[in-house]
Amino acid sequence: MVSEINELIKSLNSWNKLTADPKVNDFKSLLESILLSLGSINDSNNYGEDEILEEIEERMLYLVDEEFIDEDLLVMAIVNFVKERLEDTIMKQGDMIVTDENLLFSNKVDLNMKHRLSNSLNKLRNNHFYEKGMMELDQWKTIVSTGFTRSNRNRWKEERLEINASELEEEIGEIPLEILEILADIPIIKLMDLMPIDQIKDLSYEEALKVKNEL
């Protein structure tokens, strides 16, 4: 069963394969920025792309399983983070081109600087920077539009609910029968708000009666 986090990792790999090298947005740098945005403090300088992808996946699973962050909320935040980073690259470079062009045709710089600016602008034009940047952005939008459809996101949500219900049922089955009989009239959600299920499992007969009377 492919989870929403799995789909994100697959989408990042697909984007890398479908965009031509050399990229305007370096793939490893993009992955490192994602990892940093997830609050990871691991030094990824010596990691390869596959290792950073594994780190991203592990970090996201930790945030979902241990910090109880909603998986869809987390994944879509990274999806949008990537889109905004690709857009930002185009915008910043565009601003730089406009600034350099204005300086080139002004009296604020000497001939030597104008020569350097002219070479820099020609290099950007010859490398088709804008076209490549837009292609990389469009490719990401296409991948997201086909992978993260509303129906897929709803399906992932239903699967998560089923898994959670199954795990909860299994844990409830580990509570001693005499304790379950005492607490039978208390909704399980209300009971779990009061204490974790592991603590419920360890209640003595007297403690269970006290909990029932308090609620």
WOKA-V575104 format. One record per residue. PHI is phi in radians with two decimals (999 if undefined). BURIAL is I if it has 9 or more other C-alpha atoms within 8 Angstrom, else O. Layout:
{{PHI BURIAL} {PHI BURIAL}}
This chain:
{{999 O} {-1.46 O} {-1.51 O} {-1.16 I} {-1.16 I} {-0.99 I} {-1.13 I} {-1.12 I} {-1.07 I} {-1.10 O} {-1.15 I} {-1.11 O} {-1.11 O} {-1.11 I} {-1.05 I} {-1.10 O} {-1.32 O} {-1.53 O} {-1.74 I} {-1.30 O} {-1.67 O} {-1.32 O} {-1.49 I} {-1.22 O} {-1.83 I} {-1.03 O} {-1.11 I} {-1.10 I} {-1.11 O} {-1.11 I} {-1.10 I} {-1.11 I} {-1.21 O} {-1.11 I} {-1.05 I} {-1.14 I} {-1.15 O} {-1.48 I} {1.48 O} {-1.32 O} {-1.90 O} {-1.22 O} {-1.41 O} {-1.76 O} {-1.02 O} {-1.66 O} {-1.54 O} {-1.52 O} {-1.07 I} {-1.10 O} {-1.17 O} {-1.19 I} {-1.04 I} {-1.12 O} {-1.11 I} {-1.07 I} {-1.09 I} {-1.12 O} {-1.14 I} {-1.18 I} {-1.10 I} {-1.09 I} {-1.10 I} {-1.32 I} {-1.42 O} {-1.79 O} {-1.74 O} {1.03 O} {-1.42 I} {-1.04 O} {-1.10 I} {-1.11 I} {-1.08 O} {-1.17 I} {-1.11 I} {-1.19 O} {-1.13 O} {-1.26 I} {-0.97 I} {-1.27 O} {-1.06 I} {-1.10 I} {-1.04 I} {-1.15 O} {-1.18 O} {-1.13 I} {-1.15 I} {-1.13 O} {-1.05 I} {-1.11 I} {-1.14 O} {-1.13 O} {-1.20 O} {-1.09 I} {-1.09 O} {-1.14 O} {-1.11 I} {-1.08 O} {-1.09 O} {-1.12 I} {-1.13 I} {-1.10 O} {-1.17 I} {-1.04 I} {-1.78 O} {-1.96 O} {-1.81 O} {-1.53 O} {-2.25 I} {-1.43 O} {-1.10 O} {-1.09 O} {-1.16 O} {-1.10 I} {-1.13 O} {-1.16 O} {-1.12 I} {-1.09 I} {-1.12 O} {-1.12 O} {-1.15 I} {-1.10 O} {-1.13 O} {-1.09 I} {-1.18 O} {-1.16 O} {-1.47 O} {0.92 O} {-0.98 I} {-1.08 O} {-1.09 O} {-1.13 I} {-1.07 I} {-1.17 I} {-1.10 I} {-1.14 I} {-1.15 I} {-1.09 O} {-1.13 I} {-1.13 I} {-1.07 I} {-1.15 O} {-1.06 I} {-1.15 I} {-1.14 O} {-1.64 O} {-1.57 I} {-1.96 O} {-1.23 I} {-1.06 O} {-1.15 O} {-1.13 I} {-1.15 I} {-1.15 O} {-1.14 O} {-1.08 I} {-1.12 I} {-1.11 O} {-1.13 O} {-1.13 O} {-1.12 O} {-1.12 O} {-1.13 O} {-1.11 O} {-1.13 O} {-1.13 O} {-1.15 O} {-1.15 O} {-1.05 O} {-1.14 O} {-1.22 I} {-1.09 O} {-1.12 O} {-1.57 O} {-1.37 I} {-0.93 O} {-1.02 O} {-1.14 O} {-1.28 I} {-1.07 I} {-1.14 O} {-1.19 I} {-1.67 I} {-1.04 O} {-1.46 O} {-1.73 I} {-0.97 O} {-1.05 O} {-1.13 O} {-1.14 O} {-1.15 I} {-1.25 I} {-1.19 O} {-1.41 O} {-2.75 O} {-1.15 O} {-1.14 I} {-1.09 O} {-1.29 O} {-1.09 I} {-1.03 I} {-1.65 O} {-1.13 I} {-1.44 O} {-1.02 O} {-1.15 O} {-1.15 O} {-1.13 I} {-1.10 I} {-1.11 O} {-1.07 O} {-1.08 I} {-1.19 O} {-1.21 O} {-1.60 O}}
